[in-house]
């Protein structure tokens, strides 16, 4: 999980194979994107972007992170988990 703003959270949802933007005050889902695998961890990057690791797929996805929309931008293939 990462804090996007004073009230929004970026959440890696391992069980549902997705990344979500949640309103931290109400718990309301603001945006969601499905992934080809289960996300294990994430971190924020400069320029409204985030990196999400999918270790079972041996890949790191780079995505744009906006409150109302998440988009996959690029993928980095890695060796091993």
PyMOL Python script that loads the backbone (N, CA, C, O; Angstrom):
from pymol import cmd

cmd.read_pdbstr("""\
ATOM      1  N   UNK A   1       0.837  -1.164   0.000  1.00  0.00           N
ATOM      2  CA  UNK A   1       0.000   0.000   0.000  1.00  0.00           C
ATOM      3  C   UNK A   1       0.894   1.243   0.000  1.00  0.00           C
ATOM      4  O   UNK A   1       1.987   1.234   0.566  1.00  0.00           O
ATOM      5  N   UNK A   2       0.412   2.310  -0.643  1.00  0.00           N
ATOM      6  CA  UNK A   2       1.131   3.584  -0.657  1.00  0.00           C
ATOM      7  C   UNK A   2       0.114   4.719  -0.560  1.00  0.00           C
ATOM      8  O   UNK A   2      -1.018   4.600  -1.028  1.00  0.00           O
ATOM      9  N   UNK A   3       0.535   5.806   0.049  1.00  0.00           N
ATOM     10  CA  UNK A   3      -0.333   6.970   0.198  1.00  0.00           C
ATOM     11  C   UNK A   3      -0.165   7.860  -1.029  1.00  0.00           C
ATOM     12  O   UNK A   3       0.942   8.306  -1.329  1.00  0.00           O
ATOM     13  N   UNK A   4      -1.268   8.120  -1.739  1.00  0.00           N
ATOM     14  CA  UNK A   4      -1.240   8.972  -2.925  1.00  0.00           C
ATOM     15  C   UNK A   4      -1.462  10.436  -2.567  1.00  0.00           C
ATOM     16  O   UNK A   4      -0.806  11.319  -3.121  1.00  0.00           O
ATOM     17  N   UNK A   5      -2.365  10.689  -1.662  1.00  0.00           N
ATOM     18  CA  UNK A   5      -2.676  12.051  -1.231  1.00  0.00           C
ATOM     19  C   UNK A   5      -3.139  11.988   0.213  1.00  0.00           C
ATOM     20  O   UNK A   5      -3.035  10.946   0.860  1.00  0.00           O
ATOM     21  N   UNK A   6      -3.640  13.083   0.710  1.00  0.00           N
ATOM     22  CA  UNK A   6      -4.052  13.105   2.109  1.00  0.00           C
ATOM     23  C   UNK A   6      -5.170  12.111   2.407  1.00  0.00           C
ATOM     24  O   UNK A   6      -5.365  11.735   3.563  1.00  0.00           O
ATOM     25  N   UNK A   7      -5.902  11.681   1.390  1.00  0.00           N
ATOM     26  CA  UNK A   7      -6.996  10.741   1.675  1.00  0.00           C
ATOM     27  C   UNK A   7      -7.099   9.570   0.696  1.00  0.00           C
ATOM     28  O   UNK A   7      -8.024   8.767   0.818  1.00  0.00           O
ATOM     29  N   UNK A   8      -6.186   9.444  -0.266  1.00  0.00           N
ATOM     30  CA  UNK A   8      -6.257   8.338  -1.228  1.00  0.00           C
ATOM     31  C   UNK A   8      -5.089   7.382  -1.068  1.00  0.00           C
ATOM     32  O   UNK A   8      -3.961   7.794  -0.798  1.00  0.00           O
ATOM     33  N   UNK A   9      -5.380   6.087  -1.240  1.00  0.00           N
ATOM     34  CA  UNK A   9      -4.388   5.032  -1.085  1.00  0.00           C
ATOM     35  C   UNK A   9      -4.287   4.216  -2.361  1.00  0.00           C
ATOM     36  O   UNK A   9      -5.293   3.969  -3.025  1.00  0.00           O
ATOM     37  N   UNK A  10      -3.089   3.802  -2.702  1.00  0.00           N
ATOM     38  CA  UNK A  10      -2.854   2.858  -3.785  1.00  0.00           C
ATOM     39  C   UNK A  10      -2.624   1.500  -3.137  1.00  0.00           C
ATOM     40  O   UNK A  10      -1.742   1.352  -2.292  1.00  0.00           O
ATOM     41  N   UNK A  11      -3.418   0.506  -3.533  1.00  0.00           N
ATOM     42  CA  UNK A  11      -3.414  -0.787  -2.855  1.00  0.00           C
ATOM     43  C   UNK A  11      -3.167  -1.914  -3.852  1.00  0.00           C
ATOM     44  O   UNK A  11      -3.836  -1.989  -4.883  1.00  0.00           O
ATOM     45  N   UNK A  12      -2.222  -2.780  -3.556  1.00  0.00           N
ATOM     46  CA  UNK A  12      -2.003  -4.003  -4.333  1.00  0.00           C
ATOM     47  C   UNK A  12      -2.904  -5.083  -3.748  1.00  0.00           C
ATOM     48  O   UNK A  12      -2.772  -5.437  -2.576  1.00  0.00           O
ATOM     49  N   UNK A  13      -3.814  -5.605  -4.557  1.00  0.00           N
ATOM     50  CA  UNK A  13      -4.771  -6.621  -4.108  1.00  0.00           C
ATOM     51  C   UNK A  13      -4.350  -7.971  -4.677  1.00  0.00           C
ATOM     52  O   UNK A  13      -4.700  -8.318  -5.805  1.00  0.00           O
ATOM     53  N   UNK A  14      -3.596  -8.726  -3.886  1.00  0.00           N
ATOM     54  CA  UNK A  14      -3.041 -10.014  -4.313  1.00  0.00           C
ATOM     55  C   UNK A  14      -4.140 -10.994  -4.688  1.00  0.00           C
ATOM     56  O   UNK A  14      -4.048 -11.668  -5.713  1.00  0.00           O
ATOM     57  N   UNK A  15      -5.167 -11.078  -3.874  1.00  0.00           N
ATOM     58  CA  UNK A  15      -6.231 -12.062  -4.086  1.00  0.00           C
ATOM     59  C   UNK A  15      -7.050 -11.830  -5.338  1.00  0.00           C
ATOM     60  O   UNK A  15      -7.514 -12.786  -5.960  1.00  0.00           O
ATOM     61  N   UNK A  16      -7.234 -10.574  -5.718  1.00  0.00           N
ATOM     62  CA  UNK A  16      -8.039 -10.243  -6.891  1.00  0.00           C
ATOM     63  C   UNK A  16      -7.205  -9.861  -8.110  1.00  0.00           C
ATOM     64  O   UNK A  16      -7.754  -9.429  -9.125  1.00  0.00           O
ATOM     65  N   UNK A  17      -5.875 -10.016  -8.019  1.00  0.00           N
ATOM     66  CA  UNK A  17      -4.964  -9.724  -9.136  1.00  0.00           C
ATOM     67  C   UNK A  17      -5.202  -8.326  -9.696  1.00  0.00           C
ATOM     68  O   UNK A  17      -5.404  -8.148 -10.897  1.00  0.00           O
ATOM     69  N   UNK A  18      -5.174  -7.346  -8.810  1.00  0.00           N
ATOM     70  CA  UNK A  18      -5.456  -5.983  -9.250  1.00  0.00           C
ATOM     71  C   UNK A  18      -4.723  -4.963  -8.389  1.00  0.00           C
ATOM     72  O   UNK A  18      -4.187  -5.279  -7.326  1.00  0.00           O
ATOM     73  N   UNK A  19      -4.717  -3.729  -8.884  1.00  0.00           N
ATOM     74  CA  UNK A  19      -4.249  -2.578  -8.118  1.00  0.00           C
ATOM     75  C   UNK A  19      -5.421  -1.620  -8.056  1.00  0.00           C
ATOM     76  O   UNK A  19      -6.111  -1.413  -9.054  1.00  0.00           O
ATOM     77  N   UNK A  20      -5.650  -1.036  -6.891  1.00  0.00           N
ATOM     78  CA  UNK A  20      -6.813  -0.186  -6.677  1.00  0.00           C
ATOM     79  C   UNK A  20      -6.410   1.151  -6.073  1.00  0.00           C
ATOM     80  O   UNK A  20      -5.442   1.242  -5.319  1.00  0.00           O
ATOM     81  N   UNK A  21      -7.166   2.182  -6.416  1.00  0.00           N
ATOM     82  CA  UNK A  21      -7.084   3.458  -5.716  1.00  0.00           C
ATOM     83  C   UNK A  21      -8.318   3.523  -4.827  1.00  0.00           C
ATOM     84  O   UNK A  21      -9.449   3.425  -5.305  1.00  0.00           O
ATOM     85  N   UNK A  22      -8.086   3.688  -3.528  1.00  0.00           N
ATOM     86  CA  UNK A  22      -9.165   3.711  -2.547  1.00  0.00           C
ATOM     87  C   UNK A  22      -9.196   5.051  -1.836  1.00  0.00           C
ATOM     88  O   UNK A  22      -8.157   5.664  -1.593  1.00  0.00           O
ATOM     89  N   UNK A  23     -10.401   5.501  -1.505  1.00  0.00           N
ATOM     90  CA  UNK A  23     -10.556   6.669  -0.647  1.00  0.00           C
ATOM     91  C   UNK A  23     -10.289   6.195   0.775  1.00  0.00           C
ATOM     92  O   UNK A  23     -11.033   5.368   1.303  1.00  0.00           O
ATOM     93  N   UNK A  24      -9.252   6.705   1.390  1.00  0.00           N
ATOM     94  CA  UNK A  24      -8.852   6.261   2.723  1.00  0.00           C
ATOM     95  C   UNK A  24      -9.825   6.640   3.822  1.00  0.00           C
ATOM     96  O   UNK A  24      -9.807   6.028   4.890  1.00  0.00           O
ATOM     97  N   UNK A  25     -10.666   7.621   3.595  1.00  0.00           N
ATOM     98  CA  UNK A  25     -11.633   8.039   4.611  1.00  0.00           C
ATOM     99  C   UNK A  25     -12.921   7.236   4.544  1.00  0.00           C
ATOM    100  O   UNK A  25     -13.496   6.893   5.577  1.00  0.00           O
ATOM    101  N   UNK A  26     -13.379   6.933   3.324  1.00  0.00           N
ATOM    102  CA  UNK A  26     -14.663   6.241   3.178  1.00  0.00           C
ATOM    103  C   UNK A  26     -14.511   4.772   2.811  1.00  0.00           C
ATOM    104  O   UNK A  26     -15.453   3.995   2.969  1.00  0.00           O
ATOM    105  N   UNK A  27     -13.323   4.378   2.316  1.00  0.00           N
ATOM    106  CA  UNK A  27     -13.121   3.009   1.856  1.00  0.00           C
ATOM    107  C   UNK A  27     -13.689   2.754   0.467  1.00  0.00           C
ATOM    108  O   UNK A  27     -13.695   1.617  -0.003  1.00  0.00           O
ATOM    109  N   UNK A  28     -14.164   3.797  -0.185  1.00  0.00           N
ATOM    110  CA  UNK A  28     -14.757   3.678  -1.516  1.00  0.00           C
ATOM    111  C   UNK A  28     -13.693   3.416  -2.566  1.00  0.00           C
ATOM    112  O   UNK A  28     -12.615   4.009  -2.535  1.00  0.00           O
ATOM    113  N   UNK A  29     -14.004   2.518  -3.500  1.00  0.00           N
ATOM    114  CA  UNK A  29     -13.119   2.214  -4.616  1.00  0.00           C
ATOM    115  C   UNK A  29     -13.235   3.334  -5.639  1.00  0.00           C
ATOM    116  O   UNK A  29     -14.331   3.631  -6.113  1.00  0.00           O
ATOM    117  N   UNK A  30     -12.102   3.961  -5.983  1.00  0.00           N
ATOM    118  CA  UNK A  30     -12.092   5.055  -6.942  1.00  0.00           C
ATOM    119  C   UNK A  30     -11.659   4.591  -8.326  1.00  0.00           C
ATOM    120  O   UNK A  30     -12.148   5.101  -9.335  1.00  0.00           O
ATOM    121  N   UNK A  31     -10.748   3.632  -8.379  1.00  0.00           N
ATOM    122  CA  UNK A  31     -10.238   3.130  -9.651  1.00  0.00           C
ATOM    123  C   UNK A  31      -9.619   1.760  -9.425  1.00  0.00           C
ATOM    124  O   UNK A  31      -9.164   1.448  -8.324  1.00  0.00           O
ATOM    125  N   UNK A  32      -9.604   0.945 -10.473  1.00  0.00           N
ATOM    126  CA  UNK A  32      -9.037  -0.399 -10.362  1.00  0.00           C
ATOM    127  C   UNK A  32      -8.532  -0.842 -11.722  1.00  0.00           C
ATOM    128  O   UNK A  32      -9.112  -0.500 -12.752  1.00  0.00           O
ATOM    129  N   UNK A  33      -7.439  -1.610 -11.720  1.00  0.00           N
ATOM    130  CA  UNK A  33      -6.929  -2.203 -12.954  1.00  0.00           C
ATOM    131  C   UNK A  33      -6.581  -3.662 -12.682  1.00  0.00           C
ATOM    132  O   UNK A  33      -5.940  -3.976 -11.680  1.00  0.00           O
ATOM    133  N   UNK A  34      -7.003  -4.545 -13.571  1.00  0.00           N
ATOM    134  CA  UNK A  34      -6.691  -5.969 -13.453  1.00  0.00           C
ATOM    135  C   UNK A  34      -5.292  -6.212 -13.995  1.00  0.00           C
ATOM    136  O   UNK A  34      -4.863  -5.564 -14.949  1.00  0.00           O
ATOM    137  N   UNK A  35      -4.592  -7.143 -13.385  1.00  0.00           N
ATOM    138  CA  UNK A  35      -3.225  -7.485 -13.780  1.00  0.00           C
ATOM    139  C   UNK A  35      -3.163  -8.936 -14.235  1.00  0.00           C
ATOM    140  O   UNK A  35      -4.036  -9.726 -13.875  1.00  0.00           O
ATOM    141  N   UNK A  36      -2.150  -9.307 -15.021  1.00  0.00           N
ATOM    142  CA  UNK A  36      -2.020 -10.687 -15.484  1.00  0.00           C
ATOM    143  C   UNK A  36      -1.513 -11.647 -14.406  1.00  0.00           C
ATOM    144  O   UNK A  36      -1.446 -12.854 -14.640  1.00  0.00           O
ATOM    145  N   UNK A  37      -1.164 -11.136 -13.253  1.00  0.00           N
ATOM    146  CA  UNK A  37      -0.687 -11.969 -12.150  1.00  0.00           C
ATOM    147  C   UNK A  37      -0.998 -11.307 -10.825  1.00  0.00           C
ATOM    148  O   UNK A  37      -1.670 -10.278 -10.772  1.00  0.00           O
ATOM    149  N   UNK A  38      -0.505 -11.904  -9.762  1.00  0.00           N
ATOM    150  CA  UNK A  38      -0.767 -11.407  -8.406  1.00  0.00           C
ATOM    151  C   UNK A  38       0.316 -10.406  -7.990  1.00  0.00           C
ATOM    152  O   UNK A  38       1.497 -10.750  -7.946  1.00  0.00           O
ATOM    153  N   UNK A  39      -0.088  -9.168  -7.686  1.00  0.00           N
ATOM    154  CA  UNK A  39       0.901  -8.168  -7.267  1.00  0.00           C
ATOM    155  C   UNK A  39       1.393  -8.446  -5.855  1.00  0.00           C
ATOM    156  O   UNK A  39       0.599  -8.764  -4.970  1.00  0.00           O
ATOM    157  N   UNK A  40       2.684  -8.328  -5.644  1.00  0.00           N
ATOM    158  CA  UNK A  40       3.236  -8.565  -4.320  1.00  0.00           C
ATOM    159  C   UNK A  40       3.573  -7.254  -3.624  1.00  0.00           C
ATOM    160  O   UNK A  40       3.304  -7.097  -2.433  1.00  0.00           O
ATOM    161  N   UNK A  41       4.164  -6.305  -4.365  1.00  0.00           N
ATOM    162  CA  UNK A  41       4.540  -5.033  -3.738  1.00  0.00           C
ATOM    163  C   UNK A  41       4.435  -3.920  -4.770  1.00  0.00           C
ATOM    164  O   UNK A  41       4.369  -4.159  -5.976  1.00  0.00           O
ATOM    165  N   UNK A  42       4.421  -2.694  -4.255  1.00  0.00           N
ATOM    166  CA  UNK A  42       4.367  -1.542  -5.138  1.00  0.00           C
ATOM    167  C   UNK A  42       5.107  -0.386  -4.505  1.00  0.00           C
ATOM    168  O   UNK A  42       5.333  -0.353  -3.295  1.00  0.00           O
ATOM    169  N   UNK A  43       5.481   0.565  -5.350  1.00  0.00           N
ATOM    170  CA  UNK A  43       6.103   1.796  -4.865  1.00  0.00           C
ATOM    171  C   UNK A  43       5.727   2.928  -5.813  1.00  0.00           C
ATOM    172  O   UNK A  43       5.453   2.708  -6.993  1.00  0.00           O
ATOM    173  N   UNK A  44       5.721   4.130  -5.277  1.00  0.00           N
ATOM    174  CA  UNK A  44       5.421   5.304  -6.085  1.00  0.00           C
ATOM    175  C   UNK A  44       6.678   5.786  -6.780  1.00  0.00           C
ATOM    176  O   UNK A  44       7.778   5.701  -6.234  1.00  0.00           O
ATOM    177  N   UNK A  45       6.504   6.295  -7.994  1.00  0.00           N
ATOM    178  CA  UNK A  45       7.586   6.862  -8.794  1.00  0.00           C
ATOM    179  C   UNK A  45       7.244   8.315  -9.101  1.00  0.00           C
ATOM    180  O   UNK A  45       6.084   8.713  -8.991  1.00  0.00           O
ATOM    181  N   UNK A  46       8.231   9.103  -9.481  1.00  0.00           N
ATOM    182  CA  UNK A  46       7.934  10.495  -9.849  1.00  0.00           C
ATOM    183  C   UNK A  46       6.976  10.561 -11.041  1.00  0.00           C
ATOM    184  O   UNK A  46       6.912   9.635 -11.850  1.00  0.00           O
ATOM    185  N   UNK A  47       6.246  11.648 -11.137  1.00  0.00           N
ATOM    186  CA  UNK A  47       5.389  11.874 -12.294  1.00  0.00           C
ATOM    187  C   UNK A  47       4.098  11.088 -12.289  1.00  0.00           C
ATOM    188  O   UNK A  47       3.656  10.633 -13.344  1.00  0.00           O
ATOM    189  N   UNK A  48       3.479  10.912 -11.134  1.00  0.00           N
ATOM    190  CA  UNK A  48       2.202  10.185 -11.036  1.00  0.00           C
ATOM    191  C   UNK A  48       2.282   8.781 -11.619  1.00  0.00           C
ATOM    192  O   UNK A  48       1.394   8.347 -12.354  1.00  0.00           O
ATOM    193  N   UNK A  49       3.358   8.079 -11.280  1.00  0.00           N
ATOM    194  CA  UNK A  49       3.539   6.703 -11.728  1.00  0.00           C
ATOM    195  C   UNK A  49       3.802   5.805 -10.535  1.00  0.00           C
ATOM    196  O   UNK A  49       4.137   6.273  -9.447  1.00  0.00           O
ATOM    197  N   UNK A  50       3.645   4.512 -10.755  1.00  0.00           N
ATOM    198  CA  UNK A  50       3.939   3.516  -9.725  1.00  0.00           C
ATOM    199  C   UNK A  50       4.541   2.289 -10.394  1.00  0.00           C
ATOM    200  O   UNK A  50       4.299   2.035 -11.574  1.00  0.00           O
ATOM    201  N   UNK A  51       5.323   1.530  -9.637  1.00  0.00           N
ATOM    202  CA  UNK A  51       5.870   0.249 -10.078  1.00  0.00           C
ATOM    203  C   UNK A  51       5.239  -0.839  -9.222  1.00  0.00           C
ATOM    204  O   UNK A  51       5.153  -0.713  -8.001  1.00  0.00           O
ATOM    205  N   UNK A  52       4.800  -1.903  -9.875  1.00  0.00           N
ATOM    206  CA  UNK A  52       4.139  -3.008  -9.185  1.00  0.00           C
ATOM    207  C   UNK A  52       4.835  -4.304  -9.584  1.00  0.00           C
ATOM    208  O   UNK A  52       4.974  -4.601 -10.770  1.00  0.00           O
ATOM    209  N   UNK A  53       5.268  -5.070  -8.592  1.00  0.00           N
ATOM    210  CA  UNK A  53       5.943  -6.335  -8.900  1.00  0.00           C
ATOM    211  C   UNK A  53       4.932  -7.481  -8.956  1.00  0.00           C
ATOM    212  O   UNK A  53       4.026  -7.577  -8.128  1.00  0.00           O
ATOM    213  N   UNK A  54       5.114  -8.335  -9.947  1.00  0.00           N
ATOM    214  CA  UNK A  54       4.336  -9.562 -10.088  1.00  0.00           C
ATOM    215  C   UNK A  54       5.345 -10.711 -10.117  1.00  0.00           C
ATOM    216  O   UNK A  54       5.715 -11.173 -11.196  1.00  0.00           O
ATOM    217  N   UNK A  55       5.791 -11.177  -8.958  1.00  0.00           N
ATOM    218  CA  UNK A  55       6.892 -12.140  -8.909  1.00  0.00           C
ATOM    219  C   UNK A  55       6.599 -13.474  -9.585  1.00  0.00           C
ATOM    220  O   UNK A  55       7.519 -14.096 -10.117  1.00  0.00           O
ATOM    221  N   UNK A  56       5.353 -13.933  -9.583  1.00  0.00           N
ATOM    222  CA  UNK A  56       5.050 -15.204 -10.240  1.00  0.00           C
ATOM    223  C   UNK A  56       5.125 -15.094 -11.752  1.00  0.00           C
ATOM    224  O   UNK A  56       5.252 -16.107 -12.440  1.00  0.00           O
ATOM    225  N   UNK A  57       5.050 -13.885 -12.277  1.00  0.00           N
ATOM    226  CA  UNK A  57       5.146 -13.631 -13.712  1.00  0.00           C
ATOM    227  C   UNK A  57       6.544 -13.163 -14.111  1.00  0.00           C
ATOM    228  O   UNK A  57       6.829 -13.019 -15.300  1.00  0.00           O
ATOM    229  N   UNK A  58       7.425 -12.921 -13.124  1.00  0.00           N
ATOM    230  CA  UNK A  58       8.780 -12.401 -13.358  1.00  0.00           C
ATOM    231  C   UNK A  58       8.740 -11.073 -14.112  1.00  0.00           C
ATOM    232  O   UNK A  58       9.444 -10.888 -15.105  1.00  0.00           O
ATOM    233  N   UNK A  59       7.910 -10.157 -13.627  1.00  0.00           N
ATOM    234  CA  UNK A  59       7.733  -8.878 -14.307  1.00  0.00           C
ATOM    235  C   UNK A  59       7.441  -7.769 -13.290  1.00  0.00           C
ATOM    236  O   UNK A  59       6.889  -8.008 -12.216  1.00  0.00           O
ATOM    237  N   UNK A  60       7.827  -6.564 -13.667  1.00  0.00           N
ATOM    238  CA  UNK A  60       7.451  -5.364 -12.924  1.00  0.00           C
ATOM    239  C   UNK A  60       6.673  -4.489 -13.896  1.00  0.00           C
ATOM    240  O   UNK A  60       7.159  -4.177 -14.983  1.00  0.00           O
ATOM    241  N   UNK A  61       5.478  -4.098 -13.510  1.00  0.00           N
ATOM    242  CA  UNK A  61       4.664  -3.223 -14.353  1.00  0.00           C
ATOM    243  C   UNK A  61       4.803  -1.786 -13.875  1.00  0.00           C
ATOM    244  O   UNK A  61       4.770  -1.507 -12.676  1.00  0.00           O
ATOM    245  N   UNK A  62       4.959  -0.880 -14.831  1.00  0.00           N
ATOM    246  CA  UNK A  62       4.955   0.550 -14.551  1.00  0.00           C
ATOM    247  C   UNK A  62       3.583   1.063 -14.974  1.00  0.00           C
ATOM    248  O   UNK A  62       3.125   0.774 -16.080  1.00  0.00           O
ATOM    249  N   UNK A  63       2.927   1.824 -14.098  1.00  0.00           N
ATOM    250  CA  UNK A  63       1.595   2.329 -14.423  1.00  0.00           C
ATOM    251  C   UNK A  63       1.451   3.787 -14.059  1.00  0.00           C
ATOM    252  O   UNK A  63       2.118   4.292 -13.156  1.00  0.00           O
ATOM    253  N   UNK A  64       0.564   4.458 -14.782  1.00  0.00           N
ATOM    254  CA  UNK A  64       0.215   5.823 -14.411  1.00  0.00           C
ATOM    255  C   UNK A  64      -0.824   5.734 -13.305  1.00  0.00           C
ATOM    256  O   UNK A  64      -1.696   4.865 -13.319  1.00  0.00           O
ATOM    257  N   UNK A  65      -0.719   6.637 -12.357  1.00  0.00           N
ATOM    258  CA  UNK A  65      -1.592   6.610 -11.181  1.00  0.00           C
ATOM    259  C   UNK A  65      -2.316   7.947 -11.089  1.00  0.00           C
ATOM    260  O   UNK A  65      -1.752   8.953 -10.659  1.00  0.00           O
ATOM    261  N   UNK A  66      -3.561   7.931 -11.496  1.00  0.00           N
ATOM    262  CA  UNK A  66      -4.423   9.087 -11.337  1.00  0.00           C
ATOM    263  C   UNK A  66      -5.619   8.655 -10.501  1.00  0.00           C
ATOM    264  O   UNK A  66      -5.983   7.479 -10.518  1.00  0.00           O
ATOM    265  N   UNK A  67      -6.230   9.565  -9.780  1.00  0.00           N
ATOM    266  CA  UNK A  67      -7.333   9.216  -8.889  1.00  0.00           C
ATOM    267  C   UNK A  67      -8.450   8.491  -9.619  1.00  0.00           C
ATOM    268  O   UNK A  67      -9.027   7.542  -9.088  1.00  0.00           O
ATOM    269  N   UNK A  68      -8.759   8.931 -10.829  1.00  0.00           N
ATOM    270  CA  UNK A  68      -9.895   8.353 -11.529  1.00  0.00           C
ATOM    271  C   UNK A  68      -9.514   7.316 -12.590  1.00  0.00           C
ATOM    272  O   UNK A  68     -10.392   6.746 -13.238  1.00  0.00           O
ATOM    273  N   UNK A  69      -8.218   7.071 -12.771  1.00  0.00           N
ATOM    274  CA  UNK A  69      -7.810   6.125 -13.807  1.00  0.00           C
ATOM    275  C   UNK A  69      -6.403   5.585 -13.556  1.00  0.00           C
ATOM    276  O   UNK A  69      -5.484   6.329 -13.214  1.00  0.00           O
ATOM    277  N   UNK A  70      -6.261   4.268 -13.735  1.00  0.00           N
ATOM    278  CA  UNK A  70      -4.965   3.596 -13.686  1.00  0.00           C
ATOM    279  C   UNK A  70      -4.702   3.014 -15.070  1.00  0.00           C
ATOM    280  O   UNK A  70      -5.592   2.399 -15.658  1.00  0.00           O
ATOM    281  N   UNK A  71      -3.501   3.198 -15.595  1.00  0.00           N
ATOM    282  CA  UNK A  71      -3.145   2.669 -16.915  1.00  0.00           C
ATOM    283  C   UNK A  71      -1.769   2.023 -16.868  1.00  0.00           C
ATOM    284  O   UNK A  71      -0.830   2.578 -16.297  1.00  0.00           O
ATOM    285  N   UNK A  72      -1.657   0.841 -17.478  1.00  0.00           N
ATOM    286  CA  UNK A  72      -0.349   0.202 -17.611  1.00  0.00           C
ATOM    287  C   UNK A  72       0.435   0.926 -18.691  1.00  0.00           C
ATOM    288  O   UNK A  72      -0.071   1.144 -19.792  1.00  0.00           O
ATOM    289  N   UNK A  73       1.678   1.301 -18.376  1.00  0.00           N
ATOM    290  CA  UNK A  73       2.525   2.028 -19.311  1.00  0.00           C
ATOM    291  C   UNK A  73       3.614   1.154 -19.919  1.00  0.00           C
ATOM    292  O   UNK A  73       3.890   1.236 -21.116  1.00  0.00           O
ATOM    293  N   UNK A  74       4.229   0.319 -19.091  1.00  0.00           N
ATOM    294  CA  UNK A  74       5.385  -0.445 -19.547  1.00  0.00           C
ATOM    295  C   UNK A  74       5.549  -1.657 -18.648  1.00  0.00           C
ATOM    296  O   UNK A  74       4.951  -1.739 -17.575  1.00  0.00           O
ATOM    297  N   UNK A  75       6.354  -2.580 -19.093  1.00  0.00           N
ATOM    298  CA  UNK A  75       6.680  -3.750 -18.270  1.00  0.00           C
ATOM    299  C   UNK A  75       8.176  -4.012 -18.355  1.00  0.00           C
ATOM    300  O   UNK A  75       8.805  -3.814 -19.394  1.00  0.00           O
ATOM    301  N   UNK A  76       8.719  -4.455 -17.250  1.00  0.00           N
ATOM    302  CA  UNK A  76      10.137  -4.794 -17.180  1.00  0.00           C
ATOM    303  C   UNK A  76      10.213  -6.275 -16.832  1.00  0.00           C
ATOM    304  O   UNK A  76       9.785  -6.688 -15.755  1.00  0.00           O
ATOM    305  N   UNK A  77      10.751  -7.059 -17.732  1.00  0.00           N
ATOM    306  CA  UNK A  77      10.924  -8.486 -17.475  1.00  0.00           C
ATOM    307  C   UNK A  77      12.155  -8.672 -16.595  1.00  0.00           C
ATOM    308  O   UNK A  77      13.192  -8.056 -16.841  1.00  0.00           O
ATOM    309  N   UNK A  78      12.047  -9.505 -15.588  1.00  0.00           N
ATOM    310  CA  UNK A  78      13.145  -9.772 -14.674  1.00  0.00           C
ATOM    311  C   UNK A  78      13.389 -11.269 -14.587  1.00  0.00           C
ATOM    312  O   UNK A  78      12.512 -12.073 -14.905  1.00  0.00           O
ATOM    313  N   UNK A  79      14.573 -11.631 -14.157  1.00  0.00           N
ATOM    314  CA  UNK A  79      14.897 -13.049 -13.971  1.00  0.00           C
ATOM    315  C   UNK A  79      14.604 -13.422 -12.532  1.00  0.00           C
ATOM    316  O   UNK A  79      15.131 -12.794 -11.614  1.00  0.00           O
ATOM    317  N   UNK A  80      13.791 -14.407 -12.321  1.00  0.00           N
ATOM    318  CA  UNK A  80      13.476 -14.875 -10.983  1.00  0.00           C
ATOM    319  C   UNK A  80      12.482 -13.959 -10.280  1.00  0.00           C
ATOM    320  O   UNK A  80      12.031 -12.948 -10.818  1.00  0.00           O
ATOM    321  N   UNK A  81      12.164 -14.358  -9.061  1.00  0.00           N
ATOM    322  CA  UNK A  81      11.158 -13.623  -8.303  1.00  0.00           C
ATOM    323  C   UNK A  81      11.764 -12.434  -7.632  1.00  0.00           C
ATOM    324  O   UNK A  81      11.064 -11.690  -6.944  1.00  0.00           O
TER     325      UNK A  81
END
""", "prot")
cmd.dss("prot")
cmd.show_as("cartoon", "prot")
cmd.util.cbc("prot")
cmd.orient("prot")
